[in-house]
Amino acid sequence: MSTSVTSIPCPDVVSLDAILPEEPLLMMGAGPVPIPAAVAKANTIVINHLGATMAKVIGQVKEMARYVFQTRSKWVLGVAGPGSAAMEMAISNLAWSGTRVLSIKNGFFSARMAEMAQRCGADVAVLEVPDGAVASLDDVSAALARERPEIVTIVQGETSNTVWNHQLKDIAALAKAAGALVVVDAVCTLSTMPLEMDAWGIDAVITGGQKGLSSIPGVSLIAFSDAAWQRVKTRERVGAHWCLDASLAENFWHNAGYHYTAPVSGVLALHEALRLVCAETLEKRFARHLKCSLALQAGISALGLALYAPEPCRLNSVVGIQMPDGFSPNDVCGHISRHHQVEISGSFGLPIVRIGQMGEQCREHNLFRTLHALGRTMVDLGVGVDLPAGVAALEQSLSGSARAR
């Protein structure tokens, strides 16, 4: 009896131990972030995705998510995919051919929301906002009157350029008064700063697991208001996305039935991440994030480096740093990773590097290690910075009281 020989040779590969650095990298970029031990442990467990245990887990995930989203809406769902998959679920279930959409664009990810709506066939009008700025309420009001949108999309924290849309509550109120549903990307802001879905009149909020929640990448959350869910359930045509069809996802997330095989370990990890948020409470978590981010910003400024976003609209959860003339983000990111085992991020062509302050990143010991590594990197690259002053400013800010914003 002959045995067939494969035509594709078996590859000669090495284990992850030979690929990963000997000292684990401290993940201080724009995500993913370090995960707590309880989340890591949960991510090693596999159970029946349709069993009674999973049903109990899902029930608690939804209950905890309602607290984090600050909504009483029943319509909380998980998504087997990144935050962008949750974004696409929101948009593709609410917008279709002919839907009038107004996208408030002030960065890379808000532009992605507009593109997703265009791909759904919607008639998309884009309100362009200059880099480093937020949309004025007058401009939003004029755009609403001009476009008469059914859907408005906006990002609470534009991760790409570290701008915080601090007038989100007022923008949502204007959109609701104009009869539009409001879709908000809260991928880097949920649980790091206030967002009140019900009180602010928001109709869909999306987030990823791997940022403020300090869970693993690839499992995300979405919440729909009753009004948004009504639109989902009464649409006349079936959407093009099968996996992201919210009506099909309802069967698993609300009826303990089958949609597709759920990312069991990821859902368990998300459960533990949400449990840790609830144990800390949102109020204490917001205060921790504000305190640590402001201290990091003080340290960076005292080094002699410039923060990228203007203070009134500066995002706390991702801090952008302007590159000195003659230096690229790749120079800095590569050096700090190789020599200090700290990972920070560049940003989509902008002359900045970004340091995350989300979840487990904003711990005081992480701040000291990251700021020192950044200062040493700048010294090694020939940038004149005052490292002792930077560390002293960080310590002074952490020892004092954070200002309210």
WOTA-V451953 format. One record per pair of residues at least 12 apart in sequence whose ideal C-beta (glycine too) atoms are under 7 Angstrom apart, sorted by sequence separation. I is the first residue (numbers start at 1). J is the second residue. If there is no record, write none. Layout:
# WOTA-V451953
I,J  I,J
This chain:
# WOTA-V451953
114,126  127,139  156,168  208,220  307,319  308,320  333,345  375,387  127,140  207,220  307,320  308,321  333,346  62,76  103,117  154,168  206,220  207,221  232,246  233,247  307,321  308,322  232,247  355,370  375,390  101,117  127,143  168,184  206,222  305,321  306,322  330,346  61,78  154,171  190,207  243,260  305,322  329,346  125,143  184,202  204,222  205,223  329,347  182,201  186,205  187,206  204,223  300,319  371,390  372,391  182,202  183,203  186,206  187,207  192,212  204,224  333,353  371,391  101,122  103,124  105,126  182,203  183,204  184,205  185,206  186,207  187,208  191,212  203,224  300,321  332,353  91,113  95,117  101,123  105,127  125,147  181,203  190,212  191,213  203,225  297,319  99,122  100,123  101,124  102,125  103,126  104,127  105,128  106,129  152,175  188,211  189,212  190,213  293,316  296,319  329,352  368,391  371,394  96,120  97,121  99,123  105,129  125,149  187,211  188,212  203,227  204,228  329,353  91,116  95,120  96,121  98,123  102,127  104,129  176,201  203,228  87,113  91,117  96,122  197,223  290,316  293,319  368,394  95,122  106,133  289,316  342,369  367,394  84,112  88,116  92,120  106,134  152,180  156,184  159,187  172,200  173,201  289,317  323,351  342,370  87,116  91,120  106,135  132,161  134,163  151,180  156,185  159,188  172,201  322,351  323,352  131,161  137,167  144,174  150,180  151,181  152,182  153,183  154,184  155,185  156,186  172,202  322,352  323,353  104,135  132,163  134,165  140,171  144,175  149,180  150,181  157,188  169,200  321,352  342,373  134,166  151,183  157,189  168,200  320,352  321,353  134,167  137,170  141,174  156,189  340,373  137,171  140,174  144,178  320,354  364,398  319,354  104,140  117,153  135,171  318,354  319,355  340,376  137,174  336,373  340,377  318,356  319,357  336,374  114,153  156,195  317,356  318,357  113,153  317,357  102,143  316,357  317,358  336,377  102,144  335,377  110,154  219,263  308,352  102,147  110,155  218,263  332,377  335,380  109,155  181,227  335,381  100,147  102,149  181,228  219,266  100,148  101,149  104,152  107,155  110,158  218,266  219,267  100,149  104,153  109,158  100,150  101,151  102,152  103,153  104,154  109,159  181,231  216,266  219,269  331,381  99,150  107,158  109,160  219,270  99,151  101,153  106,158  108,160  107,160  216,269  107,161  215,269  327,381  215,270  95,151  107,163  327,383  94,151  106,163  215,273  214,273  296,355  324,383  213,273  209,270  213,274  296,357  209,273  213,277  293,357  292,357  289,357  293,362  292,362  296,367  113,185  292,364  295,367  299,371  303,375  289,362  288,362  292,367  296,371  109,185  304,384  305,385  304,385  303,385  304,386  303,386  302,386  303,387  191,277  303,389  94,181  302,389  303,390  302,390  94,183  300,390  191,282  299,390  302,393  91,183  194,286  299,391  90,183  193,286  191,285  299,393  298,393  299,394  193,289  298,394  192,289  87,185  296,394  295,394  298,397  295,397  294,397  295,398  83,187  212,317  294,402  294,403  94,204  291,402  290,402  90,204  290,405  90,206  87,206  86,206  86,207  68,190  86,208  68,191  83,206  193,316  83,207  192,316  193,317  70,195  83,208  192,317  70,196  71,197  72,198  82,208  70,197  71,198  69,197  70,198  189,317  30,159  70,199  188,317  188,318  90,222  89,222  86,220  94,228  82,217  85,220  86,221  69,205  82,218  86,222  81,218  83,220  94,231  82,220  94,232  80,219  81,220  93,232  96,235  78,219  79,220  96,237  78,221  79,222  76,221  77,222  214,359  93,239  162,308  163,309  212,358  213,359  214,360  76,223  92,239  161,308  162,309  166,313  211,358  212,359  75,223  161,309  211,359  75,224  92,241  164,313  73,223  163,313  164,314  73,224  164,315  71,223  73,225  92,244  162,314  163,315  73,226  88,241  93,246  162,315  69,223  75,229  89,244  65,221  88,244  162,318  31,188  89,246  162,319  65,223  157,315  162,320  85,244  159,318  161,320  157,317  157,318  192,358  77,246  188,358  77,249  43,216  39,214  78,253  39,215  77,253  33,210  39,216  132,309  32,210  33,211  36,214  132,310  31,210  35,214  134,313  31,211  35,215  133,313  33,214  35,216  80,262  80,263  32,217  161,347  160,347  160,348  78,267  161,350  78,270  162,354  58,253  55,256  61,267  68,274  50,258  61,270  65,274  68,277  54,264  57,267  61,271  64,274  57,268  60,271  64,275  67,278  49,261  49,262  61,274  57,271  64,278  49,264  47,264  46,264  46,265  45,265  44,265  43,265  43,266  45,268  43,268  42,268  43,269  42,269  42,271  39,269  42,272  39,272  38,272  39,273  38,276  36,276  108,348  30,318  25,337  28,342  29,343  26,341  28,343  29,344  30,345  25,341  26,342  27,343  28,344  29,345  25,342  26,343  23,341  25,343  21,341  33,356  30,354  36,360  29,354  31,356  33,358  35,360  30,356  33,359  34,360  28,355  29,356  31,358  33,360  34,361  28,356  33,361  28,361  28,366  26,366  28,370  26,369
